[in-house]
């Protein structure tokens, strides 16, 4: 390891020490203090802010792909990463360079020491420090438009220090109940915190209770609501391992069909959100986001770990689904895609997830399951994971990931079957590493 790489590794080790459940703090004061120390003005960053439960990463990636296709210098901030930390912060599609990341981590660490020394202040968390680094880099690079994905919630999420040109809220479900509340209404109210005075918000399909909360918030702050389901109609013409061919109609015109590389019904809904947002940006901001540009950009999007085909012979799919809502979407995809083939699931989960709810929704489309531990202190113990599978009568055995993958390939070849790995982003990261697949 070179000296520069060793220094960066040490800085990232310190940053990770600021993570963890006990270190999670919601609120904007510390983020704003860090940004003052770093001379970052978040209100000067032109951006689109994306929140939701499932799909916000895919929506962010699609937006960024189209902005780059239009020739704009874009910034993309997402979380978490799959393989390398640098994936979280991108300019023009490229991850933040190691030397820049090392410099900015040094700066934010010193800024954190200064702000934490103030009365009633505290040290910054992993996400607060990371968000500050991201916005600093975007402003240094003078990005024309940044896409920011919230980390947790919205109202008190570290990214909510910006004044977005537009907000986008994907489908909301029950998640992070310890921090966001135990009901859909309370969780929706937290997500609605990214809706800003006088700035439009794009909404897609939502539970009626959630939609009521979001639209009430929009009325309170004078935000125009752009309903994707009223502005964009998308029909799938076909779907295979290369993606899904879509037919799109907007208020302006019908588009020639194009292939979206991302698989799954839910990506159609995400795509409608993206098109609605980009058409608004063309009309309101005068950006060169014409239908042909949007179509070409969407055809080039990459977002690993979301119904990703990591092997074709036999077919091996990888998905970061880790909650019941995501499991429901994954089950629909598997049902339509399996073509009567048997399905083997490889699964590992974090301890705070609803494993029973997850398995219950996948049980109708899964024939066998291998449960594996994750490389995380937060991994759900195998006995608890096994009990969850048994509770819904899902045939399951224990294993370790490397061996499970090898045996799954052999099983799929013997039975002409399909392999799916899901349950956690940690799982997705480990599978990509084991198979040597680049992100």
KAVEN-V927031 format. One record per residue. N is the residue number from 0. RES is the residue in three letters. PHI is phi in radians with two decimals (* if undefined). PSI is psi in whole degrees, 0 to 359 (none if undefined). NEAR is the number of other ideal C-beta (glycine too) atoms within 12 Angstrom. Layout:
BEGIN
{{N & RES & PHI & PSI & NEAR} {N & RES & PHI & PSI & NEAR}}
END
This chain:
BEGIN
{{0 & UNK & * & 130 & 10} {1 & UNK & -1.21 & 165 & 11} {2 & UNK & -1.08 & 318 & 12} {3 & UNK & -1.09 & 318 & 17} {4 & UNK & -1.17 & 323 & 16} {5 & UNK & -1.14 & 320 & 14} {6 & UNK & -1.13 & 315 & 20} {7 & UNK & -1.09 & 319 & 28} {8 & UNK & -1.04 & 320 & 21} {9 & UNK & -1.15 & 321 & 19} {10 & UNK & -1.18 & 320 & 30} {11 & UNK & -1.19 & 325 & 30} {12 & UNK & -1.07 & 317 & 17} {13 & UNK & -1.10 & 315 & 24} {14 & UNK & -1.05 & 315 & 34} {15 & UNK & -1.12 & 333 & 23} {16 & UNK & -1.16 & 343 & 19} {17 & UNK & -1.59 & 7 & 30} {18 & UNK & -1.75 & 182 & 27} {19 & UNK & 1.88 & 155 & 16} {20 & UNK & -0.98 & 318 & 18} {21 & UNK & -1.23 & 341 & 13} {22 & UNK & -1.65 & 357 & 20} {23 & UNK & -1.32 & 123 & 25} {24 & UNK & -2.28 & 125 & 28} {25 & UNK & -1.62 & 143 & 29} {26 & UNK & 2.47 & 160 & 25} {27 & UNK & -1.86 & 347 & 28} {28 & UNK & -1.04 & 314 & 24} {29 & UNK & -1.20 & 320 & 35} {30 & UNK & -1.05 & 315 & 42} {31 & UNK & -1.13 & 323 & 27} {32 & UNK & -1.15 & 318 & 32} {33 & UNK & -1.06 & 318 & 43} {34 & UNK & -1.21 & 325 & 36} {35 & UNK & -1.09 & 316 & 22} {36 & UNK & -1.13 & 327 & 28} {37 & UNK & -1.57 & 1 & 35} {38 & UNK & 1.01 & 45 & 17} {39 & UNK & -1.84 & 124 & 30} {40 & UNK & -1.82 & 96 & 19} {41 & UNK & -1.11 & 334 & 33} {42 & UNK & -1.26 & 345 & 18} {43 & UNK & -1.59 & 358 & 19} {44 & UNK & -1.53 & 115 & 35} {45 & UNK & -1.23 & 123 & 32} {46 & UNK & -2.67 & 163 & 44} {47 & UNK & -1.98 & 131 & 53} {48 & UNK & -1.89 & 129 & 48} {49 & UNK & -2.12 & 127 & 47} {50 & UNK & -2.29 & 173 & 50} {51 & UNK & 2.56 & 185 & 45} {52 & UNK & -1.75 & 300 & 40} {53 & UNK & -2.07 & 141 & 36} {54 & UNK & 1.73 & 350 & 43} {55 & UNK & -1.20 & 329 & 47} {56 & UNK & -1.19 & 317 & 44} {57 & UNK & -1.09 & 316 & 46} {58 & UNK & -1.06 & 317 & 51} {59 & UNK & -1.09 & 317 & 41} {60 & UNK & -1.13 & 320 & 40} {61 & UNK & -1.12 & 315 & 48} {62 & UNK & -1.02 & 314 & 52} {63 & UNK & -1.10 & 319 & 45} {64 & UNK & -1.06 & 320 & 37} {65 & UNK & -1.27 & 319 & 44} {66 & UNK & -1.03 & 319 & 43} {67 & UNK & -1.20 & 322 & 33} {68 & UNK & -1.08 & 329 & 30} {69 & UNK & -1.36 & 358 & 31} {70 & UNK & 1.49 & 13 & 18} {71 & UNK & -1.56 & 146 & 34} {72 & UNK & -1.45 & 108 & 23} {73 & UNK & -1.86 & 155 & 38} {74 & UNK & -2.03 & 145 & 41} {75 & UNK & -2.37 & 122 & 46} {76 & UNK & -2.12 & 115 & 48} {77 & UNK & -2.34 & 166 & 40} {78 & UNK & -2.74 & 156 & 29} {79 & UNK & -1.41 & 189 & 29} {80 & UNK & -1.71 & 164 & 31} {81 & UNK & -1.63 & 310 & 34} {82 & UNK & -2.06 & 306 & 25} {83 & UNK & -2.11 & 144 & 25} {84 & UNK & -0.95 & 322 & 34} {85 & UNK & -0.97 & 336 & 31} {86 & UNK & -1.02 & 334 & 32} {87 & UNK & -1.18 & 332 & 36} {88 & UNK & -2.18 & 112 & 41} {89 & UNK & -2.25 & 143 & 39} {90 & UNK & -2.19 & 126 & 35} {91 & UNK & 1.05 & 28 & 27} {92 & UNK & 1.52 & 348 & 26} {93 & UNK & -1.68 & 133 & 21} {94 & UNK & -1.05 & 151 & 27} {95 & UNK & -0.98 & 130 & 35} {96 & UNK & -1.12 & 150 & 21} {97 & UNK & -0.96 & 316 & 26} {98 & UNK & -1.17 & 325 & 19} {99 & UNK & -1.23 & 316 & 26} {100 & UNK & -1.05 & 317 & 36} {101 & UNK & -1.06 & 316 & 29} {102 & UNK & -1.09 & 313 & 23} {103 & UNK & -1.23 & 328 & 38} {104 & UNK & -1.18 & 323 & 39} {105 & UNK & -1.10 & 316 & 25} {106 & UNK & -1.14 & 318 & 27} {107 & UNK & -1.28 & 331 & 42} {108 & UNK & -1.14 & 317 & 31} {109 & UNK & -1.17 & 319 & 22} {110 & UNK & -1.07 & 322 & 33} {111 & UNK & -1.14 & 319 & 36} {112 & UNK & -1.08 & 319 & 21} {113 & UNK & -1.18 & 313 & 19} {114 & UNK & -1.24 & 327 & 29} {115 & UNK & -1.22 & 341 & 25} {116 & UNK & -1.37 & 350 & 15} {117 & UNK & -1.30 & 154 & 18} {118 & UNK & -0.98 & 136 & 8} {119 & UNK & 1.10 & 16 & 10} {120 & UNK & -1.63 & 168 & 24} {121 & UNK & -2.42 & 167 & 22} {122 & UNK & -1.19 & 151 & 26} {123 & UNK & -1.29 & 151 & 42} {124 & UNK & -1.49 & 171 & 35} {125 & UNK & -0.89 & 311 & 36} {126 & UNK & -1.27 & 325 & 38} {127 & UNK & -1.13 & 316 & 45} {128 & UNK & -1.14 & 316 & 47} {129 & UNK & -1.13 & 317 & 43} {130 & UNK & -1.06 & 319 & 44} {131 & UNK & -1.09 & 316 & 46} {132 & UNK & -1.06 & 316 & 42} {133 & UNK & -1.07 & 310 & 51} {134 & UNK & -1.17 & 325 & 42} {135 & UNK & -1.05 & 314 & 40} {136 & UNK & -1.14 & 318 & 38} {137 & UNK & -1.07 & 318 & 38} {138 & UNK & -1.23 & 322 & 28} {139 & UNK & -1.05 & 320 & 24} {140 & UNK & -1.44 & 354 & 26} {141 & UNK & 0.95 & 50 & 18} {142 & UNK & -1.07 & 146 & 34} {143 & UNK & -1.39 & 330 & 30} {144 & UNK & -2.77 & 126 & 38} {145 & UNK & -1.84 & 148 & 43} {146 & UNK & -1.97 & 119 & 49} {147 & UNK & -1.99 & 122 & 49} {148 & UNK & -1.64 & 130 & 48} {149 & UNK & -1.13 & 154 & 46} {150 & UNK & -1.55 & 306 & 39} {151 & UNK & -2.56 & 119 & 37} {152 & UNK & 1.37 & 232 & 37} {153 & UNK & -3.04 & 299 & 44} {154 & UNK & -0.95 & 314 & 30} {155 & UNK & -1.92 & 13 & 32} {156 & UNK & -1.26 & 146 & 39} {157 & UNK & -1.01 & 331 & 43} {158 & UNK & -1.24 & 348 & 46} {159 & UNK & -1.45 & 28 & 40} {160 & UNK & -1.66 & 358 & 37} {161 & UNK & -1.63 & 168 & 41} {162 & UNK & -2.03 & 83 & 24} {163 & UNK & -1.14 & 149 & 40} {164 & UNK & -1.21 & 332 & 33} {165 & UNK & -2.72 & 142 & 44} {166 & UNK & -1.96 & 148 & 47} {167 & UNK & -2.29 & 130 & 49} {168 & UNK & -2.15 & 117 & 53} {169 & UNK & -1.42 & 180 & 49} {170 & UNK & -1.02 & 134 & 41} {171 & UNK & -1.85 & 134 & 43} {172 & UNK & -2.32 & 187 & 35} {173 & UNK & -1.42 & 123 & 30} {174 & UNK & -2.76 & 158 & 36} {175 & UNK & 0.78 & 50 & 31} {176 & UNK & -1.11 & 335 & 21} {177 & UNK & -1.10 & 327 & 17} {178 & UNK & -1.85 & 331 & 23} {179 & UNK & -1.85 & 348 & 33} {180 & UNK & 1.96 & 163 & 23} {181 & UNK & -1.77 & 358 & 14} {182 & UNK & -2.08 & 157 & 18} {183 & UNK & -1.03 & 321 & 29} {184 & UNK & -1.08 & 315 & 25} {185 & UNK & -1.19 & 320 & 25} {186 & UNK & -1.14 & 318 & 37} {187 & UNK & -1.08 & 322 & 41} {188 & UNK & -1.10 & 322 & 29} {189 & UNK & -1.18 & 315 & 38} {190 & UNK & -1.11 & 324 & 45} {191 & UNK & -1.13 & 348 & 42} {192 & UNK & -1.10 & 344 & 37} {193 & UNK & -1.47 & 352 & 49} {194 & UNK & -1.30 & 122 & 40} {195 & UNK & -1.93 & 155 & 31} {196 & UNK & -0.98 & 123 & 18} {197 & UNK & 1.27 & 3 & 18} {198 & UNK & -1.89 & 132 & 29} {199 & UNK & -1.12 & 159 & 34} {200 & UNK & -2.32 & 135 & 46} {201 & UNK & -1.70 & 128 & 48} {202 & UNK & -2.13 & 141 & 45} {203 & UNK & -1.91 & 208 & 44} {204 & UNK & -1.14 & 138 & 31} {205 & UNK & -2.58 & 155 & 36} {206 & UNK & -1.02 & 140 & 22} {207 & UNK & -0.91 & 322 & 14} {208 & UNK & -1.13 & 321 & 20} {209 & UNK & -1.20 & 314 & 34} {210 & UNK & -1.01 & 320 & 28} {211 & UNK & -1.07 & 318 & 21} {212 & UNK & -1.13 & 314 & 31} {213 & UNK & -1.14 & 317 & 44} {214 & UNK & -1.23 & 327 & 25} {215 & UNK & -1.13 & 318 & 19} {216 & UNK & -1.08 & 318 & 32} {217 & UNK & -1.07 & 319 & 31} {218 & UNK & -1.11 & 319 & 17} {219 & UNK & -1.04 & 322 & 19} {220 & UNK & -1.82 & 6 & 22} {221 & UNK & 1.20 & 41 & 15} {222 & UNK & -1.77 & 129 & 30} {223 & UNK & -1.21 & 128 & 24} {224 & UNK & -1.63 & 122 & 34} {225 & UNK & -1.84 & 108 & 37} {226 & UNK & -1.51 & 113 & 25} {227 & UNK & -1.07 & 323 & 38} {228 & UNK & -1.21 & 343 & 22} {229 & UNK & -1.65 & 342 & 16} {230 & UNK & -1.84 & 336 & 28} {231 & UNK & -2.35 & 133 & 37} {232 & UNK & -2.07 & 125 & 23} {233 & UNK & -2.18 & 133 & 35} {234 & UNK & -2.20 & 134 & 20} {235 & UNK & -1.49 & 128 & 28} {236 & UNK & -1.59 & 325 & 19} {237 & UNK & -2.86 & 166 & 18} {238 & UNK & -2.65 & 133 & 26} {239 & UNK & -2.55 & 193 & 19} {240 & UNK & -1.13 & 342 & 23} {241 & UNK & -1.53 & 347 & 15} {242 & UNK & 2.46 & 197 & 31} {243 & UNK & -2.22 & 132 & 34} {244 & UNK & -1.48 & 124 & 25} {245 & UNK & -2.04 & 144 & 37} {246 & UNK & -1.90 & 127 & 23} {247 & UNK & -2.12 & 136 & 37} {248 & UNK & -2.23 & 132 & 19} {249 & UNK & -2.09 & 182 & 30} {250 & UNK & -1.10 & 335 & 19} {251 & UNK & -1.45 & 314 & 16} {252 & UNK & -2.96 & 169 & 16} {253 & UNK & -1.60 & 137 & 17} {254 & UNK & -1.65 & 153 & 30} {255 & UNK & -1.10 & 147 & 18} {256 & UNK & -1.04 & 151 & 21} {257 & UNK & -2.54 & 164 & 31} {258 & UNK & -1.79 & 119 & 27} {259 & UNK & -1.57 & 120 & 48} {260 & UNK & -1.17 & 344 & 32} {261 & UNK & -1.51 & 129 & 40} {262 & UNK & -1.58 & 159 & 41} {263 & UNK & 1.91 & 143 & 38} {264 & UNK & -1.01 & 320 & 31} {265 & UNK & -1.09 & 334 & 41} {266 & UNK & -1.23 & 337 & 42} {267 & UNK & -1.15 & 316 & 38} {268 & UNK & -1.16 & 320 & 36} {269 & UNK & -1.08 & 319 & 46} {270 & UNK & -1.08 & 321 & 50} {271 & UNK & -1.11 & 320 & 41} {272 & UNK & -1.05 & 315 & 45} {273 & UNK & -1.11 & 313 & 51} {274 & UNK & -1.09 & 319 & 45} {275 & UNK & -1.05 & 315 & 43} {276 & UNK & -1.11 & 316 & 47} {277 & UNK & -1.25 & 324 & 47} {278 & UNK & -1.15 & 323 & 33} {279 & UNK & -1.10 & 316 & 35} {280 & UNK & -1.10 & 325 & 37} {281 & UNK & -1.15 & 314 & 26} {282 & UNK & -1.30 & 319 & 21} {283 & UNK & -1.54 & 327 & 19} {284 & UNK & -1.88 & 353 & 24} {285 & UNK & 1.23 & 25 & 14} {286 & UNK & -1.41 & 150 & 29} {287 & UNK & -1.36 & 59 & 21} {288 & UNK & -1.84 & 65 & 38} {289 & UNK & -1.38 & 160 & 25} {290 & UNK & -0.89 & 318 & 28} {291 & UNK & -1.11 & 322 & 20} {292 & UNK & -1.19 & 316 & 28} {293 & UNK & -1.07 & 315 & 43} {294 & UNK & -1.07 & 314 & 35} {295 & UNK & -1.15 & 320 & 23} {296 & UNK & -1.12 & 315 & 35} {297 & UNK & -1.12 & 327 & 47} {298 & UNK & -1.21 & 344 & 29} {299 & UNK & -1.86 & 0 & 26} {300 & UNK & -1.16 & 142 & 37} {301 & UNK & -2.24 & 133 & 29} {302 & UNK & -2.58 & 85 & 40} {303 & UNK & -1.03 & 150 & 34} {304 & UNK & 1.54 & 3 & 41} {305 & UNK & -2.04 & 100 & 41} {306 & UNK & 0.79 & 45 & 43} {307 & UNK & -1.45 & 132 & 39} {308 & UNK & -1.47 & 107 & 32} {309 & UNK & -1.75 & 351 & 34} {310 & UNK & -2.70 & 144 & 26} {311 & UNK & -1.85 & 338 & 16} {312 & UNK & -2.44 & 92 & 14} {313 & UNK & -1.37 & 170 & 27} {314 & UNK & -1.27 & 127 & 32} {315 & UNK & -2.26 & 117 & 36} {316 & UNK & -1.87 & 143 & 40} {317 & UNK & -2.15 & 131 & 41} {318 & UNK & -2.51 & 143 & 45} {319 & UNK & -1.53 & 10 & 42} {320 & UNK & -0.88 & 130 & 45} {321 & UNK & -2.53 & 7 & 41} {322 & UNK & -2.40 & 167 & 36} {323 & UNK & -1.01 & 321 & 28} {324 & UNK & -1.07 & 315 & 33} {325 & UNK & -1.20 & 323 & 42} {326 & UNK & -1.10 & 322 & 41} {327 & UNK & -1.07 & 315 & 29} {328 & UNK & -1.15 & 320 & 40} {329 & UNK & -1.14 & 321 & 45} {330 & UNK & -1.10 & 319 & 34} {331 & UNK & -1.09 & 317 & 26} {332 & UNK & -1.10 & 312 & 36} {333 & UNK & -1.06 & 316 & 38} {334 & UNK & -1.01 & 318 & 24} {335 & UNK & -1.39 & 340 & 21} {336 & UNK & -1.78 & 337 & 27} {337 & UNK & -1.23 & 332 & 27} {338 & UNK & 0.92 & 49 & 17} {339 & UNK & 1.20 & 6 & 15} {340 & UNK & -1.32 & 147 & 24} {341 & UNK & -1.21 & 152 & 27} {342 & UNK & -2.16 & 131 & 41} {343 & UNK & -1.91 & 127 & 43} {344 & UNK & -1.81 & 130 & 49} {345 & UNK & -1.83 & 125 & 50} {346 & UNK & -2.44 & 136 & 54} {347 & UNK & -2.43 & 146 & 46} {348 & UNK & -2.42 & 162 & 45} {349 & UNK & -1.46 & 156 & 31} {350 & UNK & -1.13 & 336 & 25} {351 & UNK & -1.60 & 8 & 21} {352 & UNK & -1.63 & 159 & 38} {353 & UNK & -1.51 & 83 & 32} {354 & UNK & -1.16 & 320 & 40} {355 & UNK & -1.10 & 313 & 26} {356 & UNK & -1.08 & 322 & 26} {357 & UNK & -1.10 & 309 & 40} {358 & UNK & -1.19 & 325 & 41} {359 & UNK & -1.04 & 321 & 23} {360 & UNK & -1.34 & 332 & 30} {361 & UNK & -1.56 & 341 & 43} {362 & UNK & -0.90 & 318 & 30} {363 & UNK & -1.13 & 342 & 20} {364 & UNK & -2.05 & 8 & 34} {365 & UNK & -2.08 & 133 & 39} {366 & UNK & -1.73 & 334 & 26} {367 & UNK & -2.69 & 158 & 30} {368 & UNK & -2.54 & 138 & 41} {369 & UNK & -2.02 & 123 & 40} {370 & UNK & -1.74 & 131 & 42} {371 & UNK & -2.26 & 148 & 39} {372 & UNK & -1.32 & 152 & 33} {373 & UNK & -1.73 & 154 & 32} {374 & UNK & -1.44 & 70 & 21} {375 & UNK & -2.75 & 143 & 27} {376 & UNK & -1.13 & 342 & 16} {377 & UNK & -1.64 & 5 & 22} {378 & UNK & -1.07 & 139 & 28} {379 & UNK & -1.22 & 129 & 34} {380 & UNK & -0.98 & 142 & 22} {381 & UNK & -1.04 & 322 & 25} {382 & UNK & -1.11 & 324 & 17} {383 & UNK & -1.24 & 320 & 25} {384 & UNK & -1.14 & 320 & 39} {385 & UNK & -1.14 & 320 & 29} {386 & UNK & -1.11 & 323 & 19} {387 & UNK & -1.14 & 317 & 33} {388 & UNK & -1.12 & 317 & 34} {389 & UNK & -1.13 & 328 & 22} {390 & UNK & -1.10 & 333 & 19} {391 & UNK & -1.94 & 15 & 25} {392 & UNK & 1.05 & 39 & 15} {393 & UNK & -1.61 & 117 & 33} {394 & UNK & -1.05 & 121 & 20} {395 & UNK & -2.53 & 146 & 34} {396 & UNK & -2.29 & 163 & 25} {397 & UNK & -1.55 & 156 & 24} {398 & UNK & -2.92 & 184 & 28} {399 & UNK & -2.10 & 152 & 21} {400 & UNK & -1.02 & 308 & 33} {401 & UNK & -0.98 & 313 & 20} {402 & UNK & -1.18 & 323 & 17} {403 & UNK & -1.11 & 320 & 33} {404 & UNK & -1.13 & 314 & 35} {405 & UNK & -1.04 & 313 & 20} {406 & UNK & -1.19 & 328 & 24} {407 & UNK & -1.16 & 319 & 41} {408 & UNK & -1.05 & 315 & 29} {409 & UNK & -1.11 & 317 & 16} {410 & UNK & -1.07 & 316 & 29} {411 & UNK & -1.14 & 320 & 32} {412 & UNK & -1.17 & 319 & 21} {413 & UNK & -1.18 & 321 & 14} {414 & UNK & -1.82 & 7 & 20} {415 & UNK & 0.91 & 49 & 18} {416 & UNK & -1.89 & 182 & 29} {417 & UNK & -2.12 & 134 & 38} {418 & UNK & -1.87 & 135 & 45} {419 & UNK & -2.24 & 129 & 48} {420 & UNK & -1.93 & 127 & 52} {421 & UNK & -2.76 & 172 & 48} {422 & UNK & 2.22 & 337 & 49} {423 & UNK & -2.98 & 153 & 41} {424 & UNK & -1.16 & 328 & 38} {425 & UNK & -1.05 & 321 & 35} {426 & UNK & -1.09 & 312 & 41} {427 & UNK & -1.04 & 315 & 40} {428 & UNK & -1.05 & 315 & 32} {429 & UNK & -1.16 & 321 & 33} {430 & UNK & -1.13 & 315 & 42} {431 & UNK & -1.06 & 321 & 30} {432 & UNK & -1.15 & 314 & 23} {433 & UNK & -1.07 & 323 & 28} {434 & UNK & -1.57 & 355 & 28} {435 & UNK & 1.21 & 29 & 12} {436 & UNK & -1.57 & 129 & 24} {437 & UNK & -1.43 & 147 & 15} {438 & UNK & -1.57 & none & 29}}
END
